[in-house]
Amino acid sequence: MPAGLKQVRIEGFRHLKATALSFSPDLNVIYGANAAGKSSLLEALYFLARAKSFLTPRLQRVVPTDGSAALVTGRINDSEGLHQLGVQFTAGKTRVRLNGEDIVSLSDFARLLPIQVLNTEAQRLLTDGPSERRRFINWGVFHVEPQYRDLWRRYQRGLKQRNTALRLGNAALAAAWEEELAASGEAVSAARDRFLQGLMQAWQQILQAWMPHLVFGWRYRSGWPKEATLLSTFQKNRNTEVGQGFTLYGPHRADLILLVDDHPVAQRLSRGQQKIVVVALRLALLGLWQQNGMSRPILLLDDLAAELDAHHRGLVMERLRGLAVQTFVTTIELDRIPYTESAWWFHVEQGGIVADERNQR
């Protein structure tokens, strides 16, 4: 049985009608008119994978005004077998159940559905603040290095304690946390460095093929001066940080800068070109996940044709054919998505989702 999301049931999510669907482990095409509910279906799949939305930070918005709860359940197959996952949002609370048991930590179930999203806001990875890029890196490393989750938790705990001491103006207490925080912080940064070396090499190779007239590069800022250790940076700047009330240095301040001809991509390329750069980055990540044993990650492609011309749409879909990725792509016009010979098709109209008869051929 191929890995991936096998089936999903959606109830009370946005304006989608209650439905149960089975999916192809490869390409799934979701088509329909504007505002029919195509993006809401992708959002529901993301909600199942991450217990959040990629469209809004306020989960209450996924619950219809006449409803009380949003519920998405799914059956997922991986190397360990078949799993039943359910995510519910009601009364301001999110509940996650995996194989009949309640789950508290996102990382305890997110491993089942490694997921990436590409939509009309894809270039925000470049134009938004560093926190967006750190989130991308953290999720990327999480699915490559099993120990990273515990390293990051350890760092976050130490950072919280040191920040509390700094807010209280207690330099001695802040100093007591510095050795532990520096050790975990440098371990986090080392894991990110290993991950980025492989990821960015693959990213550059994709762009070399897609945009050969440009030279792409990257720079990772660790969050503290590269000529110093993190511990010595804490010690040197402790008094300043007491005045600020929080820790100014460390991997929580890191950033990834993407470059074209030695200048930040966001400053030199058009919106459409920026989207191509981000598409290449996310495809490189999917490939890296696979190289590290991650079985059939998911890619949500919302309105691929919005800012990519036919040539680049073809390049994206052709590359996906070479990856064992479960892809969900939305479109208004069916002929705008190439390489759909073996796709499963789903028609969305006024919130109702119907699987095409041709899926059973």
C-alpha positions in Angstrom: 0.0 0.0 0.0 1.6 3.3 -1.1 2.4 5.8 1.7 0.5 9.1 2.1 -3.0 10.4 3.0 -5.4 7.7 2.0 -8.8 9.0 3.1 -10.2 12.1 4.7 -13.5 13.1 6.3 -14.4 16.8 6.7 -17.2 18.1 8.9 -18.0 21.7 9.8 -15.0 23.2 8.1 -15.6 26.7 6.5 -18.5 26.4 4.0 -17.5 22.9 2.8 -20.3 20.3 2.9 -19.6 17.3 5.0 -17.7 14.8 2.9 -15.5 11.7 2.8 -12.9 11.4 0.1 -10.2 8.9 -0.9 -7.0 10.3 -2.6 -4.3 9.2 -5.1 -0.9 8.8 -3.5 0.5 10.8 -6.4 -1.4 13.7 -8.1 -4.8 15.0 -7.1 -6.4 17.8 -9.1 -9.1 19.9 -7.5 -11.1 22.0 -10.0 -14.0 24.4 -9.9 -15.0 28.1 -10.2 -13.6 30.9 -8.0 -14.9 30.8 -4.4 -16.2 27.3 -4.8 -14.1 25.9 -1.9 -10.9 24.6 -3.5 -8.6 26.5 -1.2 -10.8 25.5 1.8 -10.2 21.8 0.9 -6.4 22.4 0.9 -6.8 24.3 4.2 -8.6 21.4 5.7 -5.8 19.0 4.7 -3.2 21.4 6.3 -5.4 21.6 9.4 -5.2 17.8 9.7 -1.4 17.9 9.3 -0.5 20.9 11.5 -3.6 21.7 13.6 -3.6 25.2 12.2 -4.5 27.1 9.0 -2.2 28.5 6.3 -4.8 31.2 5.6 -5.5 32.7 9.0 -3.9 32.7 12.4 -7.4 32.6 14.0 -8.8 29.1 13.8 -12.2 30.3 14.8 -12.6 31.5 11.2 -12.6 27.9 9.9 -15.8 27.2 11.8 -18.9 28.3 9.9 -21.1 31.0 11.6 -23.9 28.4 12.0 -21.5 25.7 13.3 -19.9 24.8 16.6 -16.9 22.7 15.6 -14.6 22.0 12.7 -13.5 18.4 12.4 -11.1 16.7 10.0 -10.1 13.1 10.3 -7.8 11.1 8.0 -6.2 7.7 7.5 -2.5 7.9 6.8 -0.2 5.1 5.7 3.6 5.2 6.4 6.4 2.7 7.0 4.9 1.7 10.4 1.4 1.0 9.0 -2.0 2.7 8.9 -2.8 5.5 11.3 -6.1 7.3 12.2 -5.6 11.0 12.9 -8.3 13.5 13.8 -8.1 17.3 14.6 -11.0 19.2 16.0 -11.5 22.9 16.8 -14.3 23.9 19.0 -14.9 26.6 21.6 -11.5 28.1 21.1 -9.7 24.8 21.8 -8.0 22.3 19.5 -8.1 18.6 20.2 -5.9 16.1 18.4 -6.3 12.3 18.5 -4.0 9.8 17.0 -5.0 6.1 16.9 -7.6 6.7 19.6 -5.4 8.6 22.0 -5.2 12.3 22.8 -2.1 14.1 21.6 -0.8 17.3 23.3 2.4 18.1 21.3 2.2 19.1 17.6 5.5 17.3 16.9 4.0 14.0 18.2 1.8 13.7 15.2 3.1 16.1 12.5 5.7 13.6 11.5 3.0 11.6 9.9 2.1 14.3 7.3 5.2 16.3 6.4 3.6 19.1 4.4 4.5 22.1 2.3 2.2 24.8 0.8 2.6 26.9 -2.3 0.0 29.5 -3.0 -0.3 33.1 -4.2 1.4 34.3 -1.1 4.5 32.1 -1.6 6.9 35.0 -1.9 6.1 36.1 1.7 8.8 33.6 2.7 11.2 36.2 1.2 9.4 39.4 2.1 8.1 38.8 5.6 10.3 38.9 8.7 13.0 36.3 9.8 10.5 34.4 12.0 8.8 33.0 8.8 12.1 31.7 7.5 13.1 30.3 10.9 9.8 28.4 11.0 10.6 27.0 7.5 14.0 25.9 8.7 12.8 24.3 11.9 10.2 22.2 10.2 12.7 21.2 7.5 15.2 20.0 10.1 12.5 18.4 12.2 11.8 15.9 9.4 15.5 15.2 8.8 17.1 14.9 12.2 15.0 13.1 14.8 16.9 14.6 17.7 16.2 18.2 16.6 12.8 18.4 18.3 14.4 17.7 21.7 17.3 20.1 21.0 14.9 22.9 20.1 12.7 22.2 23.1 15.7 22.3 25.4 16.8 25.6 23.9 13.3 27.1 24.2 13.1 26.1 27.9 16.5 27.6 28.7 15.6 30.8 26.7 12.4 31.2 28.6 14.2 30.9 32.0 17.0 33.3 31.0 14.5 35.9 29.6 12.6 35.8 32.9 15.8 36.5 34.8 16.6 39.4 32.4 13.2 40.9 32.8 13.7 40.8 36.6 17.0 42.5 36.2 18.7 39.5 37.9 22.1 39.2 36.1 23.3 36.5 38.3 20.3 34.3 37.6 20.6 35.0 33.9 24.3 33.9 34.0 23.3 30.7 35.7 21.4 29.7 32.6 24.0 30.7 30.0 26.1 27.5 29.8 23.0 25.3 29.3 21.5 27.7 26.8 24.7 28.1 24.8 25.2 24.4 24.6 21.7 23.7 23.3 21.8 26.8 21.1 25.0 25.8 19.3 23.6 22.3 18.9 20.5 23.7 17.3 22.6 25.9 15.0 24.8 23.0 14.0 21.8 20.9 13.0 20.5 23.8 10.9 23.9 24.2 9.2 23.9 20.5 8.2 20.4 20.7 6.9 21.0 23.9 4.9 24.1 22.7 3.3 22.2 19.9 1.6 19.0 21.9 1.0 20.6 25.0 -0.6 22.8 22.9 -2.9 19.6 21.2 -4.3 17.9 24.6 -4.5 20.7 26.1 -6.5 20.7 23.2 -8.9 17.0 23.6 -9.6 17.3 27.3 -10.3 20.4 26.8 -12.4 18.2 24.7 -14.7 15.2 27.0 -14.5 16.8 30.4 -14.5 20.3 29.9 -16.0 20.9 33.6 -16.7 21.0 34.4 -12.9 23.4 33.4 -10.2 21.8 32.4 -6.9 23.4 32.2 -3.5 22.5 32.2 0.2 23.7 33.3 3.6 22.7 32.0 7.0 23.0 34.3 10.0 23.3 32.2 13.1 22.0 34.9 15.5 25.3 35.8 17.0 28.8 37.0 15.8 30.4 34.2 13.8 33.8 34.9 15.3 32.6 34.2 18.9 31.0 31.3 20.8 27.4 31.7 21.9 28.5 31.5 25.6 31.1 34.3 25.2 28.4 36.4 23.4 26.0 36.0 26.4 28.7 36.9 28.8 29.9 39.9 26.9 26.4 41.3 26.4 24.7 40.3 29.6 24.4 43.9 31.0 22.9 45.2 27.8 20.4 42.3 27.8 19.4 43.1 31.4 18.6 46.6 30.2 16.6 45.2 27.3 14.8 42.5 29.3 15.4 39.7 26.8 18.0 37.6 25.1 19.4 39.4 22.0 21.6 36.6 20.6 21.0 33.0 19.7 19.4 30.8 17.1 16.0 32.3 17.9 17.4 35.4 16.1 18.8 33.6 13.1 17.8 34.3 9.5 18.3 32.8 6.0 19.0 35.3 3.2 18.5 34.2 -0.4 20.6 36.0 -2.9 20.7 36.7 -6.6 23.9 38.2 -8.0 25.0 38.8 -4.4 21.8 40.9 -3.6 18.7 39.8 -1.6 16.2 38.2 -3.9 13.3 40.2 -2.6 15.1 43.4 -3.7 16.1 42.3 -7.2 13.4 40.0 -8.7 9.9 40.5 -9.8 7.0 39.0 -7.8 6.7 36.2 -10.4 10.4 35.5 -10.2 10.3 35.5 -6.4 7.6 32.9 -6.5 9.8 30.7 -8.8 12.6 31.0 -6.2 10.3 29.9 -3.4 8.8 27.0 -5.5 12.4 25.8 -6.1 13.2 26.0 -2.4 10.1 24.0 -1.3 10.7 21.4 -4.0 14.3 21.1 -2.9 13.0 20.5 0.6 10.6 17.8 -0.5 13.5 16.0 -2.3 15.7 16.3 0.8 13.0 14.8 3.0 12.8 11.9 0.7 16.5 11.3 0.6 16.4 11.1 4.4 13.7 8.4 4.4 10.6 10.5 4.7 7.8 8.5 3.0 5.6 10.5 0.6 5.4 14.1 1.9 2.5 16.2 0.9 2.5 19.3 -1.4 -0.5 21.7 -1.5 -0.4 23.8 -4.7 -3.1 26.4 -4.5 -3.7 28.1 -7.9 -0.5 27.2 -9.6 -1.4 29.2 -12.6 -1.8 32.5 -10.7 1.7 33.8 -11.2 3.5 31.1 -13.2 3.4 31.0 -17.0 2.8 27.8 -18.9 6.6 27.2 -19.2 7.3 27.3 -15.5 4.1 25.4 -14.7 5.4 22.6 -16.9 8.8 22.7 -15.2 7.2 22.5 -11.7 4.9 19.6 -12.6 7.7 17.8 -14.5 9.9 17.9 -11.5 7.1 16.6 -9.2 6.8 13.6 -11.5 10.3 12.6 -10.4 9.5 12.8 -6.7 7.4 10.5 -4.6 5.2 13.4 -3.4 1.5 13.3 -2.8 0.4 16.5 -4.6 -2.9 18.4 -4.3 -3.3 21.1 -6.9 -6.2 23.5 -7.5 -7.2 25.0 -10.8 -10.0 26.9 -12.5 -9.1 25.7 -16.0 -8.3 22.1 -16.4 -5.9 22.5 -19.3 -3.6 24.8 -17.3 -2.2 21.9 -15.3 0.2 19.7 -17.4 1.1 16.0 -16.8 -2.2 15.0 -15.4 -2.5 11.6 -17.2 -2.7 9.6 -14.0 -4.3 12.2 -11.8 -7.4 11.8 -9.6 -9.9 14.6 -10.1 -12.2 16.3 -7.7 -14.8 18.9 -8.6 -15.8 21.5 -6.1 -19.0 23.5 -6.5 -20.6 25.7 -3.8 -18.8 23.8 -1.0 -19.6 20.4 -2.3 -16.7 18.0 -3.4 -17.3 15.2 -5.8 -14.7 12.7 -7.0 -14.8 12.1 -10.7 -15.9 8.7 -12.0 -12.6 8.5 -14.0 -10.7 8.1 -10.7 -12.0 4.5 -10.6 -10.6 3.5 -14.0 
